[in-house]
Each structure stands twice: as structure tokens, then as C-alpha cells.
Amino acid sequence: MTHPTLDYASTADEVLTRRTVSKVLWRLIPLMCFLYLFNYLDRVNVSFAKLQMSTDLKFNDAIYGLGASIFFIGYFIFEVPSNLIMEKVGARLWMARIMVTWGLISVAMMFVKEPWHFYGLRLLLGIAEAGFFPGMILYMTYWIPAEQRARAAALFLTSTALSGVVGGPLADVLMQIDHFGLRGWQWLFLLEGIPSVILGFGILFFLTDRPEQARWLSADEKRVLLNRLATDHAAMGHTKHSLMHAVGDPRVWILCLLYGTVIFGFYVINYWTPSLIKITLAPGSTAPIGALSAIPFFAAAVTMSVAGWWADHTGKRTLTIVLFALGGACGYAIAAMAHTPITMIVGLSIAAAGIWSTLGPIWALPSRFLTGTAAAAGIGMINSFGNLIGGFIGPNMMGQIKERYGNYDIGLWVSAAVSVLAAVVAGLLVKERHEPAVSVPSHPIPPLTDPRP
């Protein structure tokens, strides 16, 4: 029996493509997660340091909230320029620069004495980190076909949840160190900042800019991967390429607003979880706040991976965002009414699971209608405006409300309302076609070498 050569070659290439994409995911995603884990440790370890800094330096919640939020001013200003530079010079060199500078500034946080030191270093940290996250999202579009991007983005973003899982217990340990004239919070900044500097130099050797430069891919693997990426590109006939296309596309601005409403609650959890749990504990309690703070982040890490897979499998990314944003709102409402540690942790866990699960589907959307310079600019815009709206306002609001009313309840209700707004904004996006991921065939996979005589 003869087999049509073209059908057979197509099937063989499809098998090789799936195998190559899997190889790329296993090579890049763990590395990207590891790098972003330290990014988030250095960005939000201040939430644990606050528990000692507030006493040692006489910083009230308003000072802390402003310092946590001012990070996003520098982040906003330099986000898009940073992404455009990465598009020109390559991810390997630019990501190394970002990591080394943020690591050094994070270490410098140990020398904070006055509020203006705190504000200044947080502003510089935002400038240094600008471009890392959107650069990584842009980097994925160079390597990963469109049908796998929601899942890949969700897996990558589990590092933000894992940083909470790891960061809490680690902070419990580091905050107990009190040697050589340094307090625990100073050791925290020092010992979590140094690895970022080392990793920054390390990725000069481990990161590859583009598939065609990958020595770890064979010639056939490069060919099928580049063909699949080119097919994705060709299928997007309405794709926009230039900087002005990104600025003028209303979908980019809807995504800016959507991301801002999601990030609002995201950073409330990141910067205030230890404090929220602490207020529900009995006076004088010795409960490990860092370990308890890890629970909501663990829930987020598990749920967002499932949500990313479901969004890719069904193609219903917008619906995924709507459902999980509403779930996040329910979690904040439970936390707002909580009077015990268990209820607070349950509420924050539901909120974290909901908010984090929207992230993968959100970041799969821009590359569906933007590419090249437009993608670099659009992704940078979405991240920078989103973080300005949500990152600056959310943590700052919680501090101001706590100082004025003596509790966090109103801030948590506001977070619930903003999560509902996120679901409404997601509904403004154009309804997507049902585009399930390519499934693995149930019949035996043919060999890649033609067995015919």
C-alpha cells in the first residue's frame, strides 16, 4: 500500500513541530520562571521587611504604602523605551543589564534610614526593573506558537505566585538574623539582592536571542519551528507592525485598562498579605506570618496553571478572564469580612487564585493582533499603564485607608469592586473564535524516517 508523500511529510513535520515546541518550553520556561522568581522576591520582599522596618525606622502605613507604590512611577516611564531597546539589542544582553542593576539597588535598600531614602530607592528599583516582564512576554513571541502562548504565559507567571510561596518562609528565616550590626530586614534585602546580580551575568551564557541562533536545536527543529511561527504570522492578516499602530489601536488601550484593574488587586495581595494576616492574629501571637502568607500564593500557582491550559484548549481566553476576575472579587469580599486568620487566608487564597488566573490569558491576547515593533511597544504600554493604574494606586490606597480608618476593610471592598470592573472591561474585548489547541492524535505517531523501500 502506498502513502501519499505530501500527507506523510506534513504529518511528520507536525509531529516534529510538537516535539520541538515541547523542547523549547522545557528549555525556556523553567529558566524564565527562575529569573522572574528573583525579580518578584526583590520587588515585594519589602512587604515582609515592613514588619520590622515600621518599628525600627518609625514608618507608618502611609509611608510604606507610598514607598511600595512609587516603584511604579519609574517603571511606567521607562517600560516602553526598555522594550524597544530589547527589540533592537536582543534579550540576552538587555535582560542581563536589567537584572544586575535591580539586584544592586535591592541590596542598597538595606541602608534606608529616612522616608526619602525609601522613596528614592523604590523609584530607582522601578526604573531598573522596567522592561523585564514585558520583555519576557515579547521574548515568548519569538519562540512559542500562538496556540501555546496562554499556557506558556501562565506557567511563566506562576513564578510571581511561587515567589510568595518561597518568599514568605524564607523571610521568616532571614528576618531572624541579627548579626554584625544588621537587623533582619537588612539581611533580607542583602541576601535576596545578591543572587539577582549573579544571575544577571549568568544569563549572558544561557539565554538565546532567537530560534535561528539556538545551538540546542537541530536544523530540522529550527526549520519547523520557524515555519510554524511564520504560519501564525501569516494567519494574522490584520496584524499591526509599527509603533503608531500600537498607540492607535483601541484594543491596546482596552488591555491597558483591563490589566490595570487586574493589577490593582494583584499588588494589594503582594504588598499587604503579611499585614492583613497579622491583624487577625491574637496579640503576642508567634505564628509564622511568612509561612501563612505563602498559602494564598500556593493556591494561585496551582489555579493559574489550570486556567492557562483551559484558555488555550478552548480558545475562550476572554471568558476565562471574566470568570476568574469575578472569583477574585468574591475572595476580596470574604477577606473584607474576615475576623480570624483562617477566614482571612481563605479569602486571600480565593482572591489570589482568581486574579493570578487571568494573567496568562491576558498576555496571550496582544500577540494575536500585534507583531514586531508594534508588539514591543504594545506589550510595554499594556504593562506600564496597567502597573501605573493598579500598581501605584492599589498599595498606596491600602496604606492611606489604614491610616485614616484604622483597618483594611474598605480597601478590600474597593479591591473586590475593581475586580468586578476587570470582568466588565474584559467583556469589551472582541469575542474570540473557538480556537482549541492542536491535540495529539490518538492514532500511533508515524516514524520520522520513511520506512518505505
N, C-alpha and C positions, 0 to 999 in steps of 0.2 A: 504493500500500500504506500502510495506516495503522499508526501506532505507538502502543501504549498510553501515555498521558500519564504515568501514575504510574511505570511502569517506566523511562520515559525520564528523568523528573525525578530518580528515585533514582540512575540511572546517572550523570547529570550532576553530582549532588551528591557522589557518590562520587569522581568524577574531581577535582572542586574540592577535596574534603577532602584527597585525597592531595597535591594541589598545594600546599594551604595548610600541611599538616604539614611538607612539604619546605621550604617558605619559612620556617616557624618554626624548624626545625632549623638551617638555614643562617644564620638571624639570631642565634639564641641560643647554640648550642653553641660556635661559634668564640670568642664573647665570654666565655662561661663558662670555656672551656679556658684562655684567655689570663689571666683573673683567677686561676684556680686554679694556673696555672703559677707565678705570683709567690708565691702562698700557699706552695707547696711549696719554692720556692727559699729563702724566708725561714725555713721550718721546718727544713729539712735541710742548709742551707749550713754548719751547724756541723760536719758530717761532714768537710768539706774544711778548714774553719778549724782543726779539731783537729790537723791535720798540723803547723801552726806553733804553735798555742796551747799544745800539750803541752810544747813546748820553751821557749817564751817565758815561760809562766806556771807551769811545773813541775806541770802537771795530769797525773796518771796515768790509766790506762784506767778505773779505778773511779770517779774524779771525773767524767770525761767521760760514762761510762755513766749515772750518776745524774743529771747535768745534762740529758742528752738525754731521759731518761725522765720527769723531774719536770714537764716540759711537760704531761704528760697528767693530772696531778692537777688543775691549774686547768681544763684542757679538760673533764675529767669533771664537775666541779662545776657549770660554767656552760653546758654543752651544751644540756640540755633547756630551761632558762629562756630561753636565747637563741633557740631555735627557736620557742617560744611567743610571744615578743615579736615576732619577724618575722612570724608569722601575723597579729598584730594591727596592726602599723605598716607592713607591706609590705617587700618585698625591697629595693627601691631605696634607701630611707633606711637600713635596718639593715645591709645589706652595705657601704654607704659607711662607716658608723661602724666596722665590724669592720676594714676594710682600712686606714683611716687609723691606728687605734690599733696594729694589729700592725706596720705599717710603721715607726712611731715607736719602738716597743720593739725591733724588729730593728736599727734604727740604733744604739740605745743599747747594743747588745751590743759595740760597738767599744770601750767604756770599761771592760770587765771587767778586773779586776786580781786578785781573790781568788775562791776557790771559791764563797763565799756570794753574791758578785755574779752569778756564773754561774747558780747555782741560782735566785736571786730573779728574774732577768730571764727565764729559761726558764719559770718558773712564771707570770709575768705575760704572756708570749707565749701560753701556753696559754689563759689567761683571755681575752685579746684575740681569739684566733682561734676560740674556742668558738662554734659555730653556723654557721660559714661553709659547711663541707661539707654537713652535714645540711640547712642552709637551701637550698643549691643543689639538693639531691635533692628536697626538698619543692617548690621552685620549678618543677621539671620537671613535677610532677603537675598544676600549674595550666595547663600549655601542651601537653603531649605525651600523646597517647592511649596506653593501656596496652600495645598491641601493639608499640609502638616504643620502650618505655622501657628495656629491657635494652641495646639497641643505642645509644640516646642516652646512657645512663649510662656505657657502655663508652667511647664517644667522648669524653665529658666527662672521664672518669678517665684517658684517655691523657695528660692534662696532668701527672699525677703521674709518669708514665714519661718524658714529654718534658722535665720539669724535670731529670731525671737526665741526659738526653741533652745538654741545653743547659748545665745547671749544672756538669757536670764540666769541659768545655773552658773555660767562662767562668771557673771558679775557678782553672784553671791560669794564665790571663792575669792576673786580679786579684791573685792571691797573689804575683805577681812585682813588684807596685808597692811601693815603699819610699821614699816621699817625705813631706815636711812632718812628719816625726816619727811617721808612722803606718806600722805594719807591714802586710804583705799581707792578713792575716786581718782587720785593722781596716777596710781598704778594701773587703774583701768584704762585710762587714756594712753598711757605709755605702752603697755603690753598688747593692746589691741591695735595701736597705730603702726608699730614696727613691722608686723607681717605684711601690711599693705605696701610698704616701701620695698620689701624684699620681693614680693610677688610682681610688683611693677617692673623690676629688672628681669624677673623670670619670664614674663610673657614675651619679651623680645626674642626668646628662643623657642617658645611653644605655640605661639599664635601664628596662623597663616592667613594672609590677607584675602586671597581669592582661591576658588577651586582649581583654577589652572596652574597655581603655584604649589599645590599640595603634593609633596613627595610621598605622602602616605596614601595617595590614591593612584591606582593604575591608570594607564592611558584609556582603557575602555571605561573605567569608572568615571573618569573626568568627562569623557565624551557623552555618556548617557545622562550624567547629572546636568551638564551644561545644556544638553538638548531639552531636558525637562524644564529647566529654568527658562530657556528661550521660548518653549511652548507656552508656559504660563504668561510670559511677557506678551507673546503674540495674541493670546486669547483676550488680553485686556486692551481691546482696540480703543477704548475711551481713556486710556492711561494718560496722565499728565506728567510732563518731564521737567519743566523749568521751575525756578524759584517762584516766579509770579503766578504760575499755575497753582502752586500750593497755597499761596497767600489769597488767591481769588476763588478758591473752591469752597463753597459753603459747607461741604461735608467735613472739611478740616476744622472749621470753627465750631460745628456741632460736636465733633470729637473733643475739641479743647474744653467745651463746657461740660460734656459728659465726663471726661477724665477728671476735671476739677471737682465735680460733685462726688465722684468716687474717692478721690484722693483726700478730700475733706475728712471723711470718716477713717480712711486708711491711716492717716497720721495722728488722729485722735487716739487710735489704738496703739500706734507705735510709741508715741511720746507720753501717754498718760496711763497706760495699763498698770505699771507698778504703783502709781499713786492711787488709782481707782481701787485696786485690791487692798492697799494699805489702809484706806479709810474704813473698810468694812471689818478689819481685824479688831479684836479686843485690845484695849490699851495695854502696852507692855508685852504684846504677843511676840514670840520669837519665830513665828512661821517664816520659812524661806520665801520671801517675796519673789526673788528671781525665778525660783523653780515653779511657783504658782503662776507667774506671768508667762511661762513657756506654754501653758496649756492652750490658750486661745490660738497661739501661733501654730501649734501642732495640728489643731483642728483645721486651720486654714491651709496648711501644707497638704493634708490629705484630700480635702474637698476640692481645692483648685485643680489638682491633677485630674480628678474625675470630670470636673466641669470642662476642662480644656479638651479632653478626649471626646466628651459628648458633643461639644460645639463643632469639632471637626467631623465627627461621624455623621451628624445630622445636617450639618451646614447651617444650623439655626443659631448663629452667633448673637444676633440682636436679642432674640428671645432668651438666650442664656443670660445675657447681661440684665435684662428686665427682671427675670425670676430671682436671680441671686442678689440683686440690689434690694429688692423687696425683702428678701430673707435677712439681709444686713440690717434693714430698718427695724425688723422685729427684734433682732438681737440687741440693738441700742435701747429699744423701749424696755426690754427686760432688765438691762443694766441700770437704766434710769430709776427703776422701781426697786432695785436690789438693796437689801439691808444686811445680807450675810455674805461671807466670802464665796460660798458655793453658788448662790444665785448670781452674784456679780461675775464669776468666772464662766458660768453657763451663758449669761447674756453676752459677754465679750467674745466667747467662743463662737456663738451663732453669728454675731456681727462680723467677726474676722473671717469666718468661713464664707459668708455671703460676699463681703467686699473683695476679698482676695480672688474669689472665683470669677469675678467679672474681668479681671486683668488680662488673662490670656486671650479671650475673645475680643476684647477691645483692641489689643495690639496686633491682632490678625487682620483688622479692617483697613488701616491706611495703605498697606501694600497691595490692596485689591484695586486701587484706583490711582496710586502714585508710584513713580519709579525714578531712578537716577537722582538728580539734584532736587527734584520735587519731593521725592521720598525723604531725602536727608533733611530738607527744610521742614516738610510737613510733620514728620515724626518729632523733630526738635520743637516745633511750635506746639504740638499737642502736649508734649511732656512739660515744656516750660510754662505755658499758660495754665495747664492743669495744676501744676505744682504751685504756681503763684496763687491761683484761686483757692485751692484746697490746702496746700501745704503751709502757706503763710497765715491764712485766716483760721483754719481749724485749731491748731495747737495754741495760737495766741488767744483765740476766743475762750478756750477752756481755762486758761490762766486768769484772764480778766473776770470771767464769771465766778470762778472760785474766790477771788479776792473780794468781789462785790457782795456775793450772796452766801459765802461760806460753805458751798457744796458744789458738786459737779452735775447735779440732776438736770438743770436747764441745758447745759452743754450737751448732755447725752440725748435729750429730747430734740435739740437742734440737729444733732448728727443723724437721728432717725428721720427727721423731716428732709434733710438733704439727700439721704439715701433714696427716699421716695422720689425726690426730684430727679435723681440719676436715672431711675426707671422710666420716668416720663420723657426725659431727654433722649434716652436710648430709643424710645418709640418714634422719635423724629427721623431716625435714620431710615433710608430706603429699605423696604423689605427685601431680604435676600432670597435668591433662588435656593431650592434644596440641593445642596452640593455635598453629598456624603463623600468621605474619604474613600480612595480606591481600596477595595477589600482584597485580601489574599485569596486566590482561587481555591475552591475546595478540591479540585482535581489535582493529581500529582504534578508538581512543577517539572517541566521538561528540562533535560540537561542543557548546559550552555554550549556544549560541543556537539555538533551534528553527528549522530551515530550512523547516518545512512552511508552505504558504500559509495 
